Amino acid sequence: MRRLIFLFLLAVCQPFMAHAQTYSFNGVKSDIVIDVRTPEEFSAGHINGAINIPYDRIEANRSLLDKIKKDDNVLVYCRSGRRSEIAKQTLNNLGYKNVQNGGGMDSLTAKLKTCTGATC
């Protein structure tokens, strides 16, 4: 029961934890970073502050997405860029206007700029 409560709280709080770290990718400051890989891939390593919503579960996780504004800058990534492109298209179809495909995690981390304070 405790584990179930912990998982529920984690799922509810994750979108808010994403704001703990802000990044800039291709000159655009991202409000939300979503890792669209599997939970197993995510637990093996991810970008700090990212939330995990597998690309094929985006529509099923609307309760998490409701915490993200439709005009927030959203950055999605996966292992190679294929799943993140599908996720980007799905989010666009759901009305999210500012979604960027960051591609694969390894190449993204090399291009990602960490924002500190007012500078980004």
TORNU-745778 format. One line per 4 residues: number of its first residue (from 1); their letters; for each residue x, z, y negated of N, C-alpha, C. Coordinates in nm, 3 decimals. Example, Ala and Ser with C-alpha at 12.3 -4.5 7.8 and 13.67 -1.06 7.14 Angstrom:
! residues 2
1	AS	1.319/0.780/0.569/1.230/0.780/0.450/1.320/0.780/0.330; 1.285/0.708/0.225/1.367/0.714/0.106/1.290/0.787/-0.003
! end
This chain:
! residues 120
1	MRRL	0.082/0.000/0.119/0.000/0.000/0.000/0.087/0.000/-0.127; 0.192/0.082/-0.126/0.282/0.088/-0.242/0.346/-0.048/-0.267; 0.384/-0.115/-0.158/0.446/-0.247/-0.171/0.350/-0.346/-0.233; 0.224/-0.339/-0.193/0.121/-0.428/-0.248/0.103/-0.403/-0.397
5	IFLF	0.100/-0.277/-0.437/0.087/-0.242/-0.578/0.209/-0.291/-0.655; 0.328/-0.272/-0.600/0.450/-0.319/-0.665/0.448/-0.470/-0.686; 0.409/-0.544/-0.581/0.403/-0.690/-0.592/0.300/-0.734/-0.695; 0.187/-0.665/-0.700/0.085/-0.697/-0.800/0.138/-0.672/-0.941
9	LLAV	0.200/-0.558/-0.962/0.255/-0.528/-1.095/0.365/-0.625/-1.134; 0.447/-0.662/-1.038/0.553/-0.759/-1.064/0.494/-0.893/-1.106; 0.391/-0.938/-1.037/0.327/-1.066/-1.070/0.263/-1.061/-1.208; 0.203/-0.949/-1.243/0.137/-0.936/-1.374/0.239/-0.927/-1.487
13	CQPF	0.350/-0.859/-1.462/0.448/-0.835/-1.568/0.551/-0.946/-1.583; 0.570/-1.030/-1.484/0.674/-1.132/-1.490/0.667/-1.220/-1.614; 0.550/-1.272/-1.655/0.550/-1.357/-1.774/0.600/-1.286/-1.899; 0.577/-1.156/-1.907/0.624/-1.083/-2.024/0.773/-1.058/-2.017
17	MAHA	0.828/-1.045/-1.897/0.972/-1.024/-1.880/1.049/-1.151/-1.916; 0.983/-1.265/-1.908/1.051/-1.391/-1.940/1.095/-1.395/-2.085; 1.027/-1.317/-2.170/1.063/-1.315/-2.311/1.188/-1.232/-2.338; 1.240/-1.164/-2.235/1.358/-1.082/-2.253/1.481/-1.167/-2.286
21	QTYS	1.481/-1.292/-2.244/1.593/-1.382/-2.271/1.537/-1.515/-2.319; 1.589/-1.564/-2.429/1.546/-1.692/-2.484/1.661/-1.790/-2.478; 1.629/-1.913/-2.445/1.730/-2.018/-2.430/1.695/-2.140/-2.513; 1.796/-2.221/-2.536/1.778/-2.351/-2.600/1.829/-2.457/-2.503
25	FNGV	1.748/-2.561/-2.485/1.784/-2.672/-2.398/1.756/-2.801/-2.474; 1.857/-2.883/-2.489/1.845/-3.008/-2.567/1.793/-2.983/-2.708; 1.835/-2.872/-2.766/1.797/-2.840/-2.903/1.660/-2.778/-2.919; 1.590/-2.751/-2.809/1.456/-2.691/-2.815/1.463/-2.550/-2.759
29	KSDI	1.418/-2.455/-2.839/1.415/-2.316/-2.798/1.297/-2.295/-2.702; 1.324/-2.243/-2.584/1.221/-2.223/-2.483/1.164/-2.084/-2.490; 1.031/-2.076/-2.498/0.961/-1.948/-2.498/0.951/-1.892/-2.356; 0.935/-1.982/-2.260/0.914/-1.945/-2.120/1.003/-2.033/-2.033
33	VIDV	1.067/-1.973/-1.933/1.146/-2.048/-1.835/1.083/-2.022/-1.699; 1.047/-2.132/-1.631/0.982/-2.121/-1.500/1.069/-2.188/-1.394; 1.102/-2.111/-1.293/1.174/-2.159/-1.175/1.067/-2.203/-1.075; 1.061/-2.332/-1.043/0.954/-2.384/-0.958/0.998/-2.398/-0.812
37	RTPE	1.109/-2.334/-0.776/1.156/-2.336/-0.638/1.078/-2.234/-0.556; 1.107/-2.227/-0.428/1.041/-2.130/-0.340/1.086/-1.988/-0.375; 1.006/-1.888/-0.337/1.047/-1.749/-0.361/1.182/-1.715/-0.296; 1.211/-1.776/-0.182/1.339/-1.751/-0.115/1.455/-1.806/-0.198
41	EFSA	1.439/-1.926/-0.251/1.543/-1.984/-0.336/1.560/-1.900/-0.463; 1.449/-1.857/-0.520/1.450/-1.776/-0.641/1.525/-1.645/-0.617; 1.496/-1.579/-0.504/1.560/-1.450/-0.476/1.710/-1.466/-0.448; 1.753/-1.585/-0.409/1.896/-1.609/-0.385/1.973/-1.626/-0.516
45	GHIN	1.903/-1.646/-0.626/1.966/-1.661/-0.757/1.880/-1.745/-0.848; 1.872/-1.703/-0.974/1.790/-1.774/-1.072/1.842/-1.747/-1.212; 1.790/-1.819/-1.307/1.827/-1.800/-1.448/1.763/-1.671/-1.497; 1.841/-1.589/-1.562/1.794/-1.460/-1.612/1.670/-1.478/-1.700
49	GAIN	1.566/-1.403/-1.668/1.444/-1.408/-1.747/1.341/-1.510/-1.698; 1.380/-1.592/-1.601/1.286/-1.693/-1.550/1.179/-1.627/-1.464; 1.061/-1.687/-1.464/0.956/-1.643/-1.373/0.949/-1.746/-1.260; 0.905/-1.703/-1.146/0.899/-1.791/-1.029/0.756/-1.829/-0.999
53	IPYD	0.725/-1.957/-1.017/0.598/-2.013/-0.975/0.632/-2.143/-0.902; 0.627/-2.144/-0.768/0.659/-2.266/-0.696/0.575/-2.384/-0.746; 0.636/-2.501/-0.752/0.571/-2.619/-0.811/0.437/-2.650/-0.746; 0.426/-2.625/-0.616/0.301/-2.657/-0.546/0.198/-2.545/-0.554
57	RIEA	0.230/-2.439/-0.630/0.139/-2.325/-0.649/0.100/-2.307/-0.795; 0.137/-2.399/-0.880/0.111/-2.383/-1.024/-0.038/-2.372/-1.052; -0.117/-2.465/-1.002/-0.260/-2.460/-1.028/-0.325/-2.336/-0.969; -0.275/-2.289/-0.856/-0.330/-2.169/-0.793/-0.294/-2.042/-0.868
61	NRSL	-0.195/-2.049/-0.955/-0.149/-1.931/-1.031/-0.195/-1.937/-1.177; -0.314/-1.981/-1.199/-0.365/-1.991/-1.336/-0.370/-1.856/-1.406; -0.387/-1.747/-1.331/-0.390/-1.615/-1.395/-0.257/-1.585/-1.462; -0.145/-1.629/-1.402/-0.014/-1.613/-1.465/0.000/-1.708/-1.584
65	LDKI	-0.048/-1.830/-1.566/-0.036/-1.930/-1.673/-0.121/-1.895/-1.794; -0.230/-1.821/-1.774/-0.316/-1.782/-1.886/-0.241/-1.698/-1.988; -0.132/-1.636/-1.947/-0.052/-1.554/-2.039/0.044/-1.640/-2.122; 0.052/-1.768/-2.090/0.137/-1.860/-2.164/0.049/-1.946/-2.254
69	KKDD	0.083/-1.951/-2.381/0.006/-2.033/-2.476/0.030/-2.181/-2.448; -0.072/-2.261/-2.472/-0.064/-2.405/-2.446/0.041/-2.474/-2.532; 0.077/-2.413/-2.647/0.177/-2.476/-2.734/0.314/-2.408/-2.727; 0.331/-2.313/-2.633/0.463/-2.253/-2.611/0.558/-2.359/-2.557
73	NVLV	0.685/-2.346/-2.591/0.788/-2.432/-2.531/0.822/-2.378/-2.394; 0.796/-2.457/-2.292/0.815/-2.416/-2.154/0.925/-2.504/-2.092; 1.019/-2.439/-2.026/1.127/-2.508/-1.957/1.111/-2.483/-1.808; 1.104/-2.590/-1.728/1.093/-2.577/-1.583/1.219/-2.631/-1.517
77	YCRS	1.256/-2.572/-1.406/1.372/-2.620/-1.332/1.353/-2.592/-1.183; 1.431/-2.663/-1.101/1.430/-2.644/-0.956/1.573/-2.659/-0.904; 1.592/-2.720/-0.789/1.726/-2.741/-0.736/1.786/-2.873/-0.781; 1.702/-2.977/-0.785/1.755/-3.110/-0.817/1.686/-3.177/-0.935
81	GRRS	1.564/-3.134/-0.969/1.488/-3.195/-1.077/1.361/-3.263/-1.032; 1.348/-3.289/-0.903/1.229/-3.356/-0.852/1.105/-3.266/-0.859; 1.116/-3.144/-0.809/1.002/-3.052/-0.812/0.968/-3.010/-0.954; 1.071/-2.997/-1.039/1.043/-2.958/-1.178/0.972/-3.071/-1.253
85	EIAK	0.996/-3.197/-1.217/0.923/-3.308/-1.279/0.776/-3.304/-1.238; 0.749/-3.274/-1.111/0.612/-3.260/-1.065/0.545/-3.143/-1.137; 0.617/-3.032/-1.150/0.564/-2.915/-1.220/0.534/-2.946/-1.366; 0.623/-3.021/-1.431/0.603/-3.060/-1.570/0.475/-3.142/-1.584
89	QTLN	0.456/-3.237/-1.496/0.336/-3.320/-1.500/0.211/-3.237/-1.476; 0.217/-3.143/-1.382/0.103/-3.056/-1.354/0.070/-2.971/-1.476; 0.172/-2.912/-1.539/0.149/-2.830/-1.658/0.093/-2.916/-1.772; 0.145/-3.036/-1.789/0.091/-3.127/-1.891/-0.058/-3.154/-1.864
93	NLGY	-0.092/-3.178/-1.739/-0.232/-3.203/-1.702/-0.321/-3.082/-1.727; -0.263/-2.963/-1.724/-0.337/-2.840/-1.752/-0.345/-2.810/-1.902; -0.283/-2.896/-1.983/-0.293/-2.880/-2.128/-0.172/-2.821/-2.196; -0.066/-2.794/-2.123/0.057/-2.743/-2.185/0.129/-2.860/-2.249
97	KNVQ	0.154/-2.847/-2.380/0.201/-2.961/-2.459/0.351/-2.975/-2.467; 0.424/-2.866/-2.456/0.568/-2.867/-2.481/0.647/-2.823/-2.358; 0.641/-2.904/-2.254/0.709/-2.871/-2.129/0.830/-2.963/-2.113; 0.945/-2.902/-2.087/1.068/-2.978/-2.062/1.111/-2.961/-1.917
101	NGGG	1.158/-3.068/-1.858/1.216/-3.063/-1.725/1.366/-3.038/-1.741; 1.410/-2.919/-1.702/1.552/-2.886/-1.711/1.633/-2.941/-1.596; 1.566/-2.998/-1.496/1.637/-3.054/-1.382/1.679/-2.947/-1.284; 1.794/-2.967/-1.224/1.847/-2.874/-1.126/1.912/-2.753/-1.190
105	MDSL	1.905/-2.640/-1.121/1.957/-2.515/-1.177/2.106/-2.522/-1.210; 2.186/-2.581/-1.124/2.330/-2.585/-1.148/2.364/-2.664/-1.275; 2.305/-2.782/-1.289/2.334/-2.862/-1.409/2.270/-2.799/-1.532; 2.155/-2.734/-1.515/2.087/-2.671/-1.628/2.170/-2.556/-1.686
109	TAKL	2.227/-2.473/-1.600/2.303/-2.359/-1.650/2.423/-2.404/-1.734; 2.475/-2.522/-1.705/2.587/-2.574/-1.784/2.542/-2.621/-1.922; 2.417/-2.660/-1.936/2.363/-2.714/-2.061/2.283/-2.612/-2.140; 2.245/-2.503/-2.078/2.158/-2.405/-2.139/2.235/-2.317/-2.237
113	KTCT	2.178/-2.301/-2.354/2.241/-2.218/-2.458/2.158/-2.091/-2.472; 2.224/-1.975/-2.465/2.155/-1.847/-2.482/2.134/-1.818/-2.629; 2.014/-1.784/-2.664/1.982/-1.750/-2.803/2.005/-1.602/-2.826; 2.064/-1.569/-2.939/2.085/-1.430/-2.977/2.031/-1.410/-3.117
117	GATC	1.939/-1.317/-3.130/1.880/-1.290/-3.260/1.815/-1.413/-3.319; 1.850/-1.447/-3.442/1.789/-1.560/-3.511/1.861/-1.691/-3.479; 1.978/-1.683/-3.417/2.052/-1.805/-3.388/2.023/-1.855/-3.247; 2.020/-1.987/-3.237/1.994/-2.046/-3.107/2.062/-2.182/-3.098
! end
